[in-house]
Amino acid sequence: MTRIIAFANQKGGVGKTTTAVNLAAALAQAPRKVLLVDIDPQGNATMGSGVDKRELENSVTEVLLGECTPRAAIVAAAEGYDLLPGNGDLTAVEIQLMDVSGREGKLKAALATLDKNYDYILIDCPPSLSLLTLNALAAADGVIVPMQCEYYALEGLSALIDTIEALKQKLNPRLEIFGVVRTMFDVRNNLANAVSAELTQHFGDLVFRSIIPRNVRLAEAPSHGRSIVGYDKSSRGGIAYLGLAGEIIRREKQHQETK
């Protein structure tokens, strides 16, 4: 059964795209069949997968507008997963779909034609609660929230959880928080350690044990169009993301066993 996971956080710069790309590569090594969907107009997940967002023949934009099938837009990333790429053309989608009936379900309908082909479909969302993000959350089974351990992050997480609960009632009854990932973590930072402890105390098992550290190799990888798994999987960042992929697979196995 395919698991569709959206990576969402209304706050930007928290490692959302980094987590989506690196998990796609790490899960592909497991090996699992993975599709990464880039629904962020910035197109960073596309570039980070080694695909030039400026030279796309088809993208998730055409898929959402019904101009092509998902299969026609999917490209193979070099690191073993498939990519449904995105770019700046996505900014026009919200305007063109503004008066279209069922606009929040366009991505869900498109992915429904593919889900038997993949173990995981990962969706990288924009850092806002836009129509694009709503499409991702309507299609997803669960949400992974990457967050930095900073003071304001806790307030932002609480607001995001409230939003997801509201969407669960109105848009997608099966939507759940799959987990919270602590990113860009510096163990020498007392505030980060304090926020991390508070996060674990408040949210318990929702917080993944795997912690993504601040790591130079992790920051370098996107500029080479690589994930950290392909760039330097023995680095601290590489080990962390491979560990996180293993944790996700174990959680999924437990989820299936308790159903």
PyRosetta script that sets phi, psi and omega in degrees:
from pyrosetta import init, pose_from_sequence

init()
pose = pose_from_sequence("MTRIIAFANQKGGVGKTTTAVNLAAALAQAPRKVLLVDIDPQGNATMGSGVDKRELENSVTEVLLGECTPRAAIVAAAEGYDLLPGNGDLTAVEIQLMDVSGREGKLKAALATLDKNYDYILIDCPPSLSLLTLNALAAADGVIVPMQCEYYALEGLSALIDTIEALKQKLNPRLEIFGVVRTMFDVRNNLANAVSAELTQHFGDLVFRSIIPRNVRLAEAPSHGRSIVGYDKSSRGGIAYLGLAGEIIRREKQHQETK")
pose.set_psi(1, 134.7)
pose.set_omega(1, -178.7)
pose.set_phi(2, -75.9)
pose.set_psi(2, 136.5)
pose.set_omega(2, 175.2)
pose.set_phi(3, -108.0)
pose.set_psi(3, 120.6)
pose.set_omega(3, 179.7)
pose.set_phi(4, -102.6)
pose.set_psi(4, 120.1)
pose.set_omega(4, -175.1)
pose.set_phi(5, -123.5)
pose.set_psi(5, 125.5)
pose.set_omega(5, 175.1)
pose.set_phi(6, -97.3)
pose.set_psi(6, 140.5)
pose.set_omega(6, 175.7)
pose.set_phi(7, -104.4)
pose.set_psi(7, 110.4)
pose.set_omega(7, -171.2)
pose.set_phi(8, -135.6)
pose.set_psi(8, 142.3)
pose.set_omega(8, 169.9)
pose.set_phi(9, -164.8)
pose.set_psi(9, 126.3)
pose.set_omega(9, -177.8)
pose.set_phi(10, -67.6)
pose.set_psi(10, -16.7)
pose.set_omega(10, 177.0)
pose.set_phi(11, -90.3)
pose.set_psi(11, 133.0)
pose.set_omega(11, 178.3)
pose.set_phi(12, -83.3)
pose.set_psi(12, 166.4)
pose.set_omega(12, 174.8)
pose.set_phi(13, 69.4)
pose.set_psi(13, 30.1)
pose.set_omega(13, -177.6)
pose.set_phi(14, -107.6)
pose.set_psi(14, 5.4)
pose.set_omega(14, 179.9)
pose.set_phi(15, 90.0)
pose.set_psi(15, 23.1)
pose.set_omega(15, -177.6)
pose.set_phi(16, -65.6)
pose.set_psi(16, -53.6)
pose.set_omega(16, -179.7)
pose.set_phi(17, -66.0)
pose.set_psi(17, -41.1)
pose.set_omega(17, 177.4)
pose.set_phi(18, -56.3)
pose.set_psi(18, -43.4)
pose.set_omega(18, -179.3)
pose.set_phi(19, -68.1)
pose.set_psi(19, -42.7)
pose.set_omega(19, 179.7)
pose.set_phi(20, -61.3)
pose.set_psi(20, -47.9)
pose.set_omega(20, -177.7)
pose.set_phi(21, -66.2)
pose.set_psi(21, -46.7)
pose.set_omega(21, -176.1)
pose.set_phi(22, -70.3)
pose.set_psi(22, -32.0)
pose.set_omega(22, 175.5)
pose.set_phi(23, -70.9)
pose.set_psi(23, -37.0)
pose.set_omega(23, 176.2)
pose.set_phi(24, -57.7)
pose.set_psi(24, -46.2)
pose.set_omega(24, -179.7)
pose.set_phi(25, -68.9)
pose.set_psi(25, -40.5)
pose.set_omega(25, -179.0)
pose.set_phi(26, -67.6)
pose.set_psi(26, -40.8)
pose.set_omega(26, 178.4)
pose.set_phi(27, -68.3)
pose.set_psi(27, -33.4)
pose.set_omega(27, 177.2)
pose.set_phi(28, -64.3)
pose.set_psi(28, -28.3)
pose.set_omega(28, 178.9)
pose.set_phi(29, -77.2)
pose.set_psi(29, -14.4)
pose.set_omega(29, -169.7)
pose.set_phi(30, -61.6)
pose.set_psi(30, -38.1)
pose.set_omega(30, -3.7)
pose.set_phi(31, -96.1)
pose.set_psi(31, 140.6)
pose.set_omega(31, 173.4)
pose.set_phi(32, -129.2)
pose.set_psi(32, 150.5)
pose.set_omega(32, 176.7)
pose.set_phi(33, -84.0)
pose.set_psi(33, 119.9)
pose.set_omega(33, -170.5)
pose.set_phi(34, -127.1)
pose.set_psi(34, 137.2)
pose.set_omega(34, 169.3)
pose.set_phi(35, -117.9)
pose.set_psi(35, 126.2)
pose.set_omega(35, 174.9)
pose.set_phi(36, -102.4)
pose.set_psi(36, 124.6)
pose.set_omega(36, 179.8)
pose.set_phi(37, -108.3)
pose.set_psi(37, 122.1)
pose.set_omega(37, 179.3)
pose.set_phi(38, -99.9)
pose.set_psi(38, 101.1)
pose.set_omega(38, -178.5)
pose.set_phi(39, -108.1)
pose.set_psi(39, 18.0)
pose.set_omega(39, 177.3)
pose.set_phi(40, -99.6)
pose.set_psi(40, 123.9)
pose.set_omega(40, -179.1)
pose.set_phi(41, -56.6)
pose.set_psi(41, -21.0)
pose.set_omega(41, 178.1)
pose.set_phi(42, -66.5)
pose.set_psi(42, -25.2)
pose.set_omega(42, 176.8)
pose.set_phi(43, 66.9)
pose.set_psi(43, 22.6)
pose.set_omega(43, -176.2)
pose.set_phi(44, -69.5)
pose.set_psi(44, -34.3)
pose.set_omega(44, 178.2)
pose.set_phi(45, -67.0)
pose.set_psi(45, -32.4)
pose.set_omega(45, 177.4)
pose.set_phi(46, -67.1)
pose.set_psi(46, -50.0)
pose.set_omega(46, 179.2)
pose.set_phi(47, -64.3)
pose.set_psi(47, -39.2)
pose.set_omega(47, 179.6)
pose.set_phi(48, -67.4)
pose.set_psi(48, -16.0)
pose.set_omega(48, 176.5)
pose.set_phi(49, -93.6)
pose.set_psi(49, 5.1)
pose.set_omega(49, 177.7)
pose.set_phi(50, 84.0)
pose.set_psi(50, 18.1)
pose.set_omega(50, 179.9)
pose.set_phi(51, -113.3)
pose.set_psi(51, 129.7)
pose.set_omega(51, -178.4)
pose.set_phi(52, -76.6)
pose.set_psi(52, 114.2)
pose.set_omega(52, -177.4)
pose.set_phi(53, -66.9)
pose.set_psi(53, -17.6)
pose.set_omega(53, -178.2)
pose.set_phi(54, -82.9)
pose.set_psi(54, -12.1)
pose.set_omega(54, -174.0)
pose.set_phi(55, -118.7)
pose.set_psi(55, 27.3)
pose.set_omega(55, -177.9)
pose.set_phi(56, -79.0)
pose.set_psi(56, 131.9)
pose.set_omega(56, 173.7)
pose.set_phi(57, -78.2)
pose.set_psi(57, -45.7)
pose.set_omega(57, 174.2)
pose.set_phi(58, -132.5)
pose.set_psi(58, 153.8)
pose.set_omega(58, -179.4)
pose.set_phi(59, -147.4)
pose.set_psi(59, -175.2)
pose.set_omega(59, 178.3)
pose.set_phi(60, -63.5)
pose.set_psi(60, -22.4)
pose.set_omega(60, 176.0)
pose.set_phi(61, -59.3)
pose.set_psi(61, -51.5)
pose.set_omega(61, -179.7)
pose.set_phi(62, -64.1)
pose.set_psi(62, -33.7)
pose.set_omega(62, 178.3)
pose.set_phi(63, -65.0)
pose.set_psi(63, -47.8)
pose.set_omega(63, -179.0)
pose.set_phi(64, -64.8)
pose.set_psi(64, -31.0)
pose.set_omega(64, -179.7)
pose.set_phi(65, -87.5)
pose.set_psi(65, -0.2)
pose.set_omega(65, 178.0)
pose.set_phi(66, 75.0)
pose.set_psi(66, 20.5)
pose.set_omega(66, -177.2)
pose.set_phi(67, -90.8)
pose.set_psi(67, -14.4)
pose.set_omega(67, 174.2)
pose.set_phi(68, -156.4)
pose.set_psi(68, 164.3)
pose.set_omega(68, 178.2)
pose.set_phi(69, -82.2)
pose.set_psi(69, 158.9)
pose.set_omega(69, 175.5)
pose.set_phi(70, -57.3)
pose.set_psi(70, -39.5)
pose.set_omega(70, -178.6)
pose.set_phi(71, -60.4)
pose.set_psi(71, -33.4)
pose.set_omega(71, -178.9)
pose.set_phi(72, -73.0)
pose.set_psi(72, -19.9)
pose.set_omega(72, -177.3)
pose.set_phi(73, -101.1)
pose.set_psi(73, -19.5)
pose.set_omega(73, -175.9)
pose.set_phi(74, -69.9)
pose.set_psi(74, 136.9)
pose.set_omega(74, 174.5)
pose.set_phi(75, -123.8)
pose.set_psi(75, 155.2)
pose.set_omega(75, 179.3)
pose.set_phi(76, -87.7)
pose.set_psi(76, 124.6)
pose.set_omega(76, 174.1)
pose.set_phi(77, -79.5)
pose.set_psi(77, 153.9)
pose.set_omega(77, -175.1)
pose.set_phi(78, -65.6)
pose.set_psi(78, -19.5)
pose.set_omega(78, -172.9)
pose.set_phi(79, -102.1)
pose.set_psi(79, 24.2)
pose.set_omega(79, 167.2)
pose.set_phi(80, 96.8)
pose.set_psi(80, 1.9)
pose.set_omega(80, 176.5)
pose.set_phi(81, -118.9)
pose.set_psi(81, 163.6)
pose.set_omega(81, 176.3)
pose.set_phi(82, -94.9)
pose.set_psi(82, 154.5)
pose.set_omega(82, -177.3)
pose.set_phi(83, -130.6)
pose.set_psi(83, 128.8)
pose.set_omega(83, 166.7)
pose.set_phi(84, -100.2)
pose.set_psi(84, 98.4)
pose.set_omega(84, -166.5)
pose.set_phi(85, -76.8)
pose.set_psi(85, 161.6)
pose.set_omega(85, 177.2)
pose.set_phi(86, -138.8)
pose.set_psi(86, 160.8)
pose.set_omega(86, 176.7)
pose.set_phi(87, -155.9)
pose.set_psi(87, -166.3)
pose.set_omega(87, -175.1)
pose.set_phi(88, -62.2)
pose.set_psi(88, -17.7)
pose.set_omega(88, 178.4)
pose.set_phi(89, -60.7)
pose.set_psi(89, -20.4)
pose.set_omega(89, 179.8)
pose.set_phi(90, -63.1)
pose.set_psi(90, -23.2)
pose.set_omega(90, -179.7)
pose.set_phi(91, -63.5)
pose.set_psi(91, -26.5)
pose.set_omega(91, 179.8)
pose.set_phi(92, -81.6)
pose.set_psi(92, -17.7)
pose.set_omega(92, -175.1)
pose.set_phi(93, -62.3)
pose.set_psi(93, -44.5)
pose.set_omega(93, -176.8)
pose.set_phi(94, -60.9)
pose.set_psi(94, -37.9)
pose.set_omega(94, 179.0)
pose.set_phi(95, -69.3)
pose.set_psi(95, -43.6)
pose.set_omega(95, -176.5)
pose.set_phi(96, -70.4)
pose.set_psi(96, -27.1)
pose.set_omega(96, -179.2)
pose.set_phi(97, -96.0)
pose.set_psi(97, 1.7)
pose.set_omega(97, -172.3)
pose.set_phi(98, -51.5)
pose.set_psi(98, -43.3)
pose.set_omega(98, -175.8)
pose.set_phi(99, -105.8)
pose.set_psi(99, 13.4)
pose.set_omega(99, -178.0)
pose.set_phi(100, -86.7)
pose.set_psi(100, 132.4)
pose.set_omega(100, 178.1)
pose.set_phi(101, -66.9)
pose.set_psi(101, 137.2)
pose.set_omega(101, 179.0)
pose.set_phi(102, 69.5)
pose.set_psi(102, 27.3)
pose.set_omega(102, -175.0)
pose.set_phi(103, -62.2)
pose.set_psi(103, -28.7)
pose.set_omega(103, -178.9)
pose.set_phi(104, -72.2)
pose.set_psi(104, -14.3)
pose.set_omega(104, -175.5)
pose.set_phi(105, -104.7)
pose.set_psi(105, 10.5)
pose.set_omega(105, -176.6)
pose.set_phi(106, -62.9)
pose.set_psi(106, -44.8)
pose.set_omega(106, -179.3)
pose.set_phi(107, -68.9)
pose.set_psi(107, -40.8)
pose.set_omega(107, 178.3)
pose.set_phi(108, -56.3)
pose.set_psi(108, -46.1)
pose.set_omega(108, -179.7)
pose.set_phi(109, -63.5)
pose.set_psi(109, -39.5)
pose.set_omega(109, -179.5)
pose.set_phi(110, -67.4)
pose.set_psi(110, -44.3)
pose.set_omega(110, -177.9)
pose.set_phi(111, -69.9)
pose.set_psi(111, -24.6)
pose.set_omega(111, 179.2)
pose.set_phi(112, -62.3)
pose.set_psi(112, -22.4)
pose.set_omega(112, 178.4)
pose.set_phi(113, -80.8)
pose.set_psi(113, -8.3)
pose.set_omega(113, -173.6)
pose.set_phi(114, -118.1)
pose.set_psi(114, -17.6)
pose.set_omega(114, -161.7)
pose.set_phi(115, -60.3)
pose.set_psi(115, -24.5)
pose.set_omega(115, 179.2)
pose.set_phi(116, -73.8)
pose.set_psi(116, -12.2)
pose.set_omega(116, -178.8)
pose.set_phi(117, -85.5)
pose.set_psi(117, -12.1)
pose.set_omega(117, -171.2)
pose.set_phi(118, -132.3)
pose.set_psi(118, 150.2)
pose.set_omega(118, 171.4)
pose.set_phi(119, -81.2)
pose.set_psi(119, -39.1)
pose.set_omega(119, -179.5)
pose.set_phi(120, -134.7)
pose.set_psi(120, 135.6)
pose.set_omega(120, 167.6)
pose.set_phi(121, -116.9)
pose.set_psi(121, 117.7)
pose.set_omega(121, -177.2)
pose.set_phi(122, -107.3)
pose.set_psi(122, 130.9)
pose.set_omega(122, -177.1)
pose.set_phi(123, -117.0)
pose.set_psi(123, 119.2)
pose.set_omega(123, 176.6)
pose.set_phi(124, -89.6)
pose.set_psi(124, 115.3)
pose.set_omega(124, -174.4)
pose.set_phi(125, -94.4)
pose.set_psi(125, 158.9)
pose.set_omega(125, 171.3)
pose.set_phi(126, -69.2)
pose.set_psi(126, 159.4)
pose.set_omega(126, 178.7)
pose.set_phi(127, -82.5)
pose.set_psi(127, 54.4)
pose.set_omega(127, 179.0)
pose.set_phi(128, -164.0)
pose.set_psi(128, 161.2)
pose.set_omega(128, 177.7)
pose.set_phi(129, -92.9)
pose.set_psi(129, 70.2)
pose.set_omega(129, -177.9)
pose.set_phi(130, -96.5)
pose.set_psi(130, 179.4)
pose.set_omega(130, 176.2)
pose.set_phi(131, -60.8)
pose.set_psi(131, -33.8)
pose.set_omega(131, 178.4)
pose.set_phi(132, -64.1)
pose.set_psi(132, -44.9)
pose.set_omega(132, 177.9)
pose.set_phi(133, -65.1)
pose.set_psi(133, -39.8)
pose.set_omega(133, 177.6)
pose.set_phi(134, -61.0)
pose.set_psi(134, -38.4)
pose.set_omega(134, 176.3)
pose.set_phi(135, -61.6)
pose.set_psi(135, -42.1)
pose.set_omega(135, 179.1)
pose.set_phi(136, -64.8)
pose.set_psi(136, -43.9)
pose.set_omega(136, -177.7)
pose.set_phi(137, -71.8)
pose.set_psi(137, -28.8)
pose.set_omega(137, 175.8)
pose.set_phi(138, -70.5)
pose.set_psi(138, -30.4)
pose.set_omega(138, -178.3)
pose.set_phi(139, -85.6)
pose.set_psi(139, -23.2)
pose.set_omega(139, -168.9)
pose.set_phi(140, -82.6)
pose.set_psi(140, 152.0)
pose.set_omega(140, 168.7)
pose.set_phi(141, -84.4)
pose.set_psi(141, -33.3)
pose.set_omega(141, -176.9)
pose.set_phi(142, -153.9)
pose.set_psi(142, 167.9)
pose.set_omega(142, -178.2)
pose.set_phi(143, -122.3)
pose.set_psi(143, 133.0)
pose.set_omega(143, 168.0)
pose.set_phi(144, -105.0)
pose.set_psi(144, 128.9)
pose.set_omega(144, -177.1)
pose.set_phi(145, -109.3)
pose.set_psi(145, 105.9)
pose.set_omega(145, 172.3)
pose.set_phi(146, -78.6)
pose.set_psi(146, 136.7)
pose.set_omega(146, 179.1)
pose.set_phi(147, -151.7)
pose.set_psi(147, 145.5)
pose.set_omega(147, 172.9)
pose.set_phi(148, -82.5)
pose.set_psi(148, 149.0)
pose.set_omega(148, 179.8)
pose.set_phi(149, -86.2)
pose.set_psi(149, 75.4)
pose.set_omega(149, 177.5)
pose.set_phi(150, -123.2)
pose.set_psi(150, 162.9)
pose.set_omega(150, -173.9)
pose.set_phi(151, -57.7)
pose.set_psi(151, -49.6)
pose.set_omega(151, -175.8)
pose.set_phi(152, -70.3)
pose.set_psi(152, -18.7)
pose.set_omega(152, -178.6)
pose.set_phi(153, -63.3)
pose.set_psi(153, -34.3)
pose.set_omega(153, 179.9)
pose.set_phi(154, -64.4)
pose.set_psi(154, -42.6)
pose.set_omega(154, 177.0)
pose.set_phi(155, -64.1)
pose.set_psi(155, -41.7)
pose.set_omega(155, 179.4)
pose.set_phi(156, -63.5)
pose.set_psi(156, -38.2)
pose.set_omega(156, 179.4)
pose.set_phi(157, -66.0)
pose.set_psi(157, -42.0)
pose.set_omega(157, 178.3)
pose.set_phi(158, -61.0)
pose.set_psi(158, -41.6)
pose.set_omega(158, 179.0)
pose.set_phi(159, -65.5)
pose.set_psi(159, -39.7)
pose.set_omega(159, 179.8)
pose.set_phi(160, -65.9)
pose.set_psi(160, -40.9)
pose.set_omega(160, 178.4)
pose.set_phi(161, -62.9)
pose.set_psi(161, -40.9)
pose.set_omega(161, 176.4)
pose.set_phi(162, -61.7)
pose.set_psi(162, -40.9)
pose.set_omega(162, 179.4)
pose.set_phi(163, -64.0)
pose.set_psi(163, -43.6)
pose.set_omega(163, -179.6)
pose.set_phi(164, -64.6)
pose.set_psi(164, -39.1)
pose.set_omega(164, 177.4)
pose.set_phi(165, -63.0)
pose.set_psi(165, -40.3)
pose.set_omega(165, 178.0)
pose.set_phi(166, -65.1)
pose.set_psi(166, -42.0)
pose.set_omega(166, 179.2)
pose.set_phi(167, -66.9)
pose.set_psi(167, -32.4)
pose.set_omega(167, 178.0)
pose.set_phi(168, -61.7)
pose.set_psi(168, -38.0)
pose.set_omega(168, -179.7)
pose.set_phi(169, -73.1)
pose.set_psi(169, -37.3)
pose.set_omega(169, -169.7)
pose.set_phi(170, -102.9)
pose.set_psi(170, -26.8)
pose.set_omega(170, -167.9)
pose.set_phi(171, -122.9)
pose.set_psi(171, -40.7)
pose.set_omega(171, -171.6)
pose.set_phi(172, -149.3)
pose.set_psi(172, 93.7)
pose.set_omega(172, -175.1)
pose.set_phi(173, -60.8)
pose.set_psi(173, -23.7)
pose.set_omega(173, -176.9)
pose.set_phi(174, -89.3)
pose.set_psi(174, -3.1)
pose.set_omega(174, -176.7)
pose.set_phi(175, -66.6)
pose.set_psi(175, 133.7)
pose.set_omega(175, 178.2)
pose.set_phi(176, -143.9)
pose.set_psi(176, 161.6)
pose.set_omega(176, 173.0)
pose.set_phi(177, -82.2)
pose.set_psi(177, 116.8)
pose.set_omega(177, -177.9)
pose.set_phi(178, -81.5)
pose.set_psi(178, -30.2)
pose.set_omega(178, 177.8)
pose.set_phi(179, 169.4)
pose.set_psi(179, 165.3)
pose.set_omega(179, 177.9)
pose.set_phi(180, -117.0)
pose.set_psi(180, 129.1)
pose.set_omega(180, -179.7)
pose.set_phi(181, -110.0)
pose.set_psi(181, 125.3)
pose.set_omega(181, 175.8)
pose.set_phi(182, -82.3)
pose.set_psi(182, 119.9)
pose.set_omega(182, -175.1)
pose.set_phi(183, -116.3)
pose.set_psi(183, 163.1)
pose.set_omega(183, 176.9)
pose.set_phi(184, 49.6)
pose.set_psi(184, 43.5)
pose.set_omega(184, -172.0)
pose.set_phi(185, -86.3)
pose.set_psi(185, 132.1)
pose.set_omega(185, 178.2)
pose.set_phi(186, -118.4)
pose.set_psi(186, 110.6)
pose.set_omega(186, -175.7)
pose.set_phi(187, -66.2)
pose.set_psi(187, -17.3)
pose.set_omega(187, -180.0)
pose.set_phi(188, -81.7)
pose.set_psi(188, -8.9)
pose.set_omega(188, -177.0)
pose.set_phi(189, -91.0)
pose.set_psi(189, 114.5)
pose.set_omega(189, -177.4)
pose.set_phi(190, -62.9)
pose.set_psi(190, -38.2)
pose.set_omega(190, 179.7)
pose.set_phi(191, -64.3)
pose.set_psi(191, -42.2)
pose.set_omega(191, 179.2)
pose.set_phi(192, -60.2)
pose.set_psi(192, -42.5)
pose.set_omega(192, 179.0)
pose.set_phi(193, -65.3)
pose.set_psi(193, -39.2)
pose.set_omega(193, -179.6)
pose.set_phi(194, -67.4)
pose.set_psi(194, -44.0)
pose.set_omega(194, 179.2)
pose.set_phi(195, -66.3)
pose.set_psi(195, -38.8)
pose.set_omega(195, 178.2)
pose.set_phi(196, -60.2)
pose.set_psi(196, -44.0)
pose.set_omega(196, 179.2)
pose.set_phi(197, -64.2)
pose.set_psi(197, -40.8)
pose.set_omega(197, 179.7)
pose.set_phi(198, -67.4)
pose.set_psi(198, -37.7)
pose.set_omega(198, 178.6)
pose.set_phi(199, -61.6)
pose.set_psi(199, -47.0)
pose.set_omega(199, 179.8)
pose.set_phi(200, -64.9)
pose.set_psi(200, -38.4)
pose.set_omega(200, -179.9)
pose.set_phi(201, -65.0)
pose.set_psi(201, -41.5)
pose.set_omega(201, -176.4)
pose.set_phi(202, -78.8)
pose.set_psi(202, -38.9)
pose.set_omega(202, -170.2)
pose.set_phi(203, -111.6)
pose.set_psi(203, -4.7)
pose.set_omega(203, 171.0)
pose.set_phi(204, 52.8)
pose.set_psi(204, -124.1)
pose.set_omega(204, -174.7)
pose.set_phi(205, -69.2)
pose.set_psi(205, -10.8)
pose.set_omega(205, 176.0)
pose.set_phi(206, -67.3)
pose.set_psi(206, -23.6)
pose.set_omega(206, -178.9)
pose.set_phi(207, -84.9)
pose.set_psi(207, 120.3)
pose.set_omega(207, 177.5)
pose.set_phi(208, -62.7)
pose.set_psi(208, 142.6)
pose.set_omega(208, 176.7)
pose.set_phi(209, -68.6)
pose.set_psi(209, -34.5)
pose.set_omega(209, 179.0)
pose.set_phi(210, -65.1)
pose.set_psi(210, 130.2)
pose.set_omega(210, 179.7)
pose.set_phi(211, -117.7)
pose.set_psi(211, 130.5)
pose.set_omega(211, -179.3)
pose.set_phi(212, -90.8)
pose.set_psi(212, 117.1)
pose.set_omega(212, -175.7)
pose.set_phi(213, -83.5)
pose.set_psi(213, 163.9)
pose.set_omega(213, 165.5)
pose.set_phi(214, -69.2)
pose.set_psi(214, 129.8)
pose.set_omega(214, -172.4)
pose.set_phi(215, -152.9)
pose.set_psi(215, 128.0)
pose.set_omega(215, -176.7)
pose.set_phi(216, -61.9)
pose.set_psi(216, -43.6)
pose.set_omega(216, -178.1)
pose.set_phi(217, -63.5)
pose.set_psi(217, -35.3)
pose.set_omega(217, 177.6)
pose.set_phi(218, -64.9)
pose.set_psi(218, -39.0)
pose.set_omega(218, 179.2)
pose.set_phi(219, -72.5)
pose.set_psi(219, -29.6)
pose.set_omega(219, -177.9)
pose.set_phi(220, -76.4)
pose.set_psi(220, -33.8)
pose.set_omega(220, -170.0)
pose.set_phi(221, -52.6)
pose.set_psi(221, -46.6)
pose.set_omega(221, -177.1)
pose.set_phi(222, -60.6)
pose.set_psi(222, -30.6)
pose.set_omega(222, -179.1)
pose.set_phi(223, -68.4)
pose.set_psi(223, -15.4)
pose.set_omega(223, 176.6)
pose.set_phi(224, -101.5)
pose.set_psi(224, 5.1)
pose.set_omega(224, -177.4)
pose.set_phi(225, 65.4)
pose.set_psi(225, 33.1)
pose.set_omega(225, -177.4)
pose.set_phi(226, -127.9)
pose.set_psi(226, 156.1)
pose.set_omega(226, 167.1)
pose.set_phi(227, -82.7)
pose.set_psi(227, 167.8)
pose.set_omega(227, 177.8)
pose.set_phi(228, -67.6)
pose.set_psi(228, -25.6)
pose.set_omega(228, 179.1)
pose.set_phi(229, -66.6)
pose.set_psi(229, -39.3)
pose.set_omega(229, 178.4)
pose.set_phi(230, -83.3)
pose.set_psi(230, -26.4)
pose.set_omega(230, -174.8)
pose.set_phi(231, -85.1)
pose.set_psi(231, -48.1)
pose.set_omega(231, 179.7)
pose.set_phi(232, -164.2)
pose.set_psi(232, 80.6)
pose.set_omega(232, -173.5)
pose.set_phi(233, -73.4)
pose.set_psi(233, -11.6)
pose.set_omega(233, 177.3)
pose.set_phi(234, -88.4)
pose.set_psi(234, -3.1)
pose.set_omega(234, 177.0)
pose.set_phi(235, -72.2)
pose.set_psi(235, 168.4)
pose.set_omega(235, 179.7)
pose.set_phi(236, -60.8)
pose.set_psi(236, -39.4)
pose.set_omega(236, 178.5)
pose.set_phi(237, -66.3)
pose.set_psi(237, -41.3)
pose.set_omega(237, 179.1)
pose.set_phi(238, -63.0)
pose.set_psi(238, -45.7)
pose.set_omega(238, 179.2)
pose.set_phi(239, -62.4)
pose.set_psi(239, -39.4)
pose.set_omega(239, -179.3)
pose.set_phi(240, -64.0)
pose.set_psi(240, -44.3)
pose.set_omega(240, -178.5)
pose.set_phi(241, -72.1)
pose.set_psi(241, -34.4)
pose.set_omega(241, 174.5)
pose.set_phi(242, -65.1)
pose.set_psi(242, -37.3)
pose.set_omega(242, 176.3)
pose.set_phi(243, -65.5)
pose.set_psi(243, -39.8)
pose.set_omega(243, 179.1)
pose.set_phi(244, -65.2)
pose.set_psi(244, -40.3)
pose.set_omega(244, 177.4)
pose.set_phi(245, -60.7)
pose.set_psi(245, -42.8)
pose.set_omega(245, 177.6)
pose.set_phi(246, -62.3)
pose.set_psi(246, -39.0)
pose.set_omega(246, 179.8)
pose.set_phi(247, -66.6)
pose.set_psi(247, -39.2)
pose.set_omega(247, 178.1)
pose.set_phi(248, -64.6)
pose.set_psi(248, -43.1)
pose.set_omega(248, 178.8)
pose.set_phi(249, -62.6)
pose.set_psi(249, -41.1)
pose.set_omega(249, 178.5)
pose.set_phi(250, -65.6)
pose.set_psi(250, -41.5)
pose.set_omega(250, 178.4)
pose.set_phi(251, -62.3)
pose.set_psi(251, -41.4)
pose.set_omega(251, -179.6)
pose.set_phi(252, -64.3)
pose.set_psi(252, -40.1)
pose.set_omega(252, 178.5)
pose.set_phi(253, -62.7)
pose.set_psi(253, -43.2)
pose.set_omega(253, 178.3)
pose.set_phi(254, -64.8)
pose.set_psi(254, -38.4)
pose.set_omega(254, 179.8)
pose.set_phi(255, -62.0)
pose.set_psi(255, -42.5)
pose.set_omega(255, -179.3)
pose.set_phi(256, -67.9)
pose.set_psi(256, -36.9)
pose.set_omega(256, -178.1)
pose.set_phi(257, -69.6)
pose.set_psi(257, -28.3)
pose.set_omega(257, -178.0)
pose.set_phi(258, -90.2)
pose.set_psi(258, -5.7)
pose.set_omega(258, -179.3)
pose.set_phi(259, -73.6)
pose.dump_pdb("model.pdb")
